[in-house]
């Protein structure tokens, strides 16, 4: 029973802000199940009237019988409403809660795979409604059983005792079988998780998998996993099914014994026909309730695995434990300062005592070899983690002192791979700002408005990967326009031109030179044409700032910067020669 209570406790914890929804569903379930106890009473009274030759009195009980069933079906309808409407609403709430929690604790991907998280938010959450239903139904079946045995005892204590023994024996045997079934499903779930993890890794690294011809061997590994699972659990499933099918024989033997005893009581004149019908009806309900209760408890146990997965995500908090302040400055100038910043991961120093200052109305480029700390700086500016020592300020105010809304509305970015949703261009822009006039102005500023207007449906054109109406360069321009709609003072550009053609790179360079007029531009790049447009350059090497200043000064002073520029040019030349 421990695992049942653990699942219920977890469910209540997950449902703490929608507890009234759960209560309403439970109440409807209670009334629905309790109303099923009423019709047998009316049936027995009808038989009593008939056996007493009082036909005139039958109409009262016939009407009562009909009213009981009207009540029963009314409660059934309410229960159905609660399950389909309220429970599904609750399901969406939890799904949103999970998504927001993952978004605010993105380091969770270091502990739980993306495949499992996606599977939990999309699949496991759907079963919460079934968990609620199973928990409510199991409890109500138990309450029904208590009421029925009280009724049995009021008529005949011996009959009640026999019925109780039969039911308890059936309950014990079925519960033992349920435990075995639960273990079976737990093993099945572990197998599914393993397959999901493998498939997720294949999809994430699909190009590399195909280029190295890994697919045949990966398929063999998956097949091996399937065979192992099949051998391990197929036999168990057959045994469990066989055992389950034999269980009803116990009930049938108990029924025969009980009915023989009831017949004896009737023959001896110790029990009337109407009471006989009532007790038989309730005994059938007893078996039905017990069977249903065990089924729901089994479901509760099986679904508990899914509930636990949801709990594991919601219980996860970022190791950094970042607490944000409450400063809500209406205006931010955009001066960014790193002062003796140290940052480490698992005792490995990633940034080592770095200091620099970035000013508004300038393009500041951060360059360095892979692993030098460039992306870490961007992540820190997004407040994804907390530094070990030193300070990062915007306008001389520590970045962690700004409240979430103020900070995110003043610091926005564009990344290497342009991310757009498969929806219309208008909808993609409206995710940030629904004002059509502002959308058009942003698109004009990045030079993509005329192109959008030339599309068959203009701004209502749906971005579809299959149709490829927008190139990667067009998408990147659209993403930049979307970033402008945030009206952020500080714009971060992380390798935004790495995957686009030279013409698009040139266009974005011109856009950034325009944007610096009213923004602080921070750019990470490896392309020389983008380095050239920088006003200031910060060169990193192994987590240290080795050079900083104007573009010209750094180029003259820093061998590493010259190496990066020349290496990049050389790489481009080699590629062009290979193409030619």
Protein Blocks (a to p, Z undefined) as FASTA:
>chain_A
ZZmmmmmmmmmmmmmmmmmmmmmmmmmmmmmmmmmmmmmmmmmmmmmmmmnopaklmmmm
mmmmmmmmmmmmmmmmmmmmmmmmmmmmmmmmmmmmmmmmmmmmmmlmmmpcfklmmmmm
mmmmmmmmmmmmmmmmmmmmmmmmmmmmmmmmmmomklmmmmmmmmmmmmmmmmmmmmmm
mmmmmmmmmmmmmmmmmmmmmmmmmmmmmmnopmmmmmmmmmmmmmmmmmmmmmmmmmmm
mmmmmmmmmmmmmmmmmmmmmmmmmmnopacfklmmmmmmmmmmmmmmmmmmmmmmmmmm
mmmmmmmmmmmmmmpccfklpacdfbdcfbdfhpacdehiacdeehiafbghiacdddeh
iacddeddehilmmmmmmmmnopaccfbdcddeehiafklpcfklmmmmoccddfbdcdd
dddfklmmmmmomcfklmmmmmmmnopmmmmmmpmnlmmlccdfklomacfklmmmmmmm
mmmmnopabdcdehklmmccfklmmmmmmmmmmmmmmpccddddfbfklmmmpmbdcdde
ehiafbgcdfklmmmmmmklmmmmmmmmmmmmmmmmmmZZ
